[in-house]
Amino acid sequence: MATSDINNAWRVESPCVRKCTLDSDDVCVGCYRSIDEICAWGGADNEQRRAILLQASARRETKTRRA
């Protein structure tokens, strides 16, 4: 099995925590994905989903430091 097959064998789960409210930057206050990332999620492959998760994680760190 090729590495790409292994990476896509299991779908990366959505980080949605059902707290869907966008802040003034159009970022969800629950999962920290932007509205564009949320819309793209359904059609994204695992590599794209992992990239979205990394961006959301960085966004979470930045926003929680400010609070």
C-alpha positions, 0 to 999 in steps of 0.5 A, spaced: 500 500 500 502 506 498 503 512 503 498 516 500 493 510 500 495 509 508 494 517 509 487 517 506 485 510 509 481 514 515 478 520 514 480 526 518 474 528 522 471 534 523 473 539 529 466 541 529 464 542 536 457 544 535 458 551 537 457 554 530 458 562 531 462 566 527 466 572 530 468 579 527 473 575 523 469 570 520 472 565 524 468 559 528 468 560 536 468 553 537 473 550 532 477 556 530 476 554 522 474 560 518 468 560 514 472 559 507 475 553 511 468 550 514 465 551 507 471 547 503 471 541 509 466 537 505 470 536 499 477 536 502 482 530 502 486 528 508 492 532 506 487 539 505 484 537 512 490 536 516 492 543 513 486 546 515 487 543 522 494 546 523 491 553 521 485 552 526 490 550 531 495 556 530 489 561 530 486 558 537 493 559 540 493 566 537 486 568 539 486 565 546 493 568 548 489 575 547 484 573 551 
